[in-house]
Amino acid sequence: MLARSRVIAEVAQFKLVVRPKIAGRLHIHDSRAQLKSPGSTTMSSSTGKDKPRPAPVSASQEAVVAYLLGQHLQHRPGLNIEAIARDTRASLPTIYKVLNSYAHCLQKNSVEKTWRLVHFSNQDWLKWMEKVNRLANVAFIDRSGAPRSATRLASKLSKLKRNDLAIGGLLGAMHHLPGLDATGAPQLDILVHSGRRSDLSFVQDLDPGLQRHEGRADAAHVVVHFIDQPVPLFTRQSGQNWGAVQYCVANMHKAGLHHQVQDALHLLRSPQKA
């Protein structure tokens, strides 16, 4: 019996030599997944609703900044150290490092002992995005000659019904910011609530023709970004999970969509000008 990876590779090679119309009709169905016992610890990537790996137990400094930035964008009141630790599950040393590093962006209420992010410049965004984008990500490219659009792949992603997967990148930003100057996404950015050793076999469920790509991320059709923190900051709307807008903007920066990044930052600040 052929291994799933071997079958996927063979089908991908076959797609390269047939007409695109035919290649687009080819799909892999693994009937062996139905034969697994109910008590099996191996989860089908197409139907499982639970995370394939345990969620991370501690938050990084970048995760704490992402949380404070989200509170700022939603015009939330300040929080004390205990509340930040509870919501992010970050250690106290990590939180204090963030408060010191981004002191110029924060407002402290000495009476209530709360902290609130009140300003985040383009330079602060760049600093945070560059750190986030240094974290692990994996790119995939479709070499069949008939790649599916990012929108179509996103539709298939929603059908997997995975709570640990969300749409990021330009598609996610367009969801959060309808006024964004963009008509479509060149690639699908997927946020995975897990570490870099997570099982990525679900990508083959989106399209068996997708292959690992070691080149530039902006040339890929799908890029998987790992949200290696206890709280993923996902929201669910319209039958789909969406990554937080700050992570969507970071994904866009990774993809080299600098015009869209600047437009997104402008839109994020616009409500605060009133």
Helices and strands as residue ranges (DSSP letters): H 4-15, H 20-23, G 31-35, H 61-73, H 81-88, H 92-101, G 103-105, E 106-109, E 114-117, H 122-133, E 137-142, H 150-159, E 165-167, H 169-176, E 188-192, H 202-206, E 210-213, G 217-219, E 222-226, E 235-237, E 240-242, H 245-254, H 258-269, G 270-273
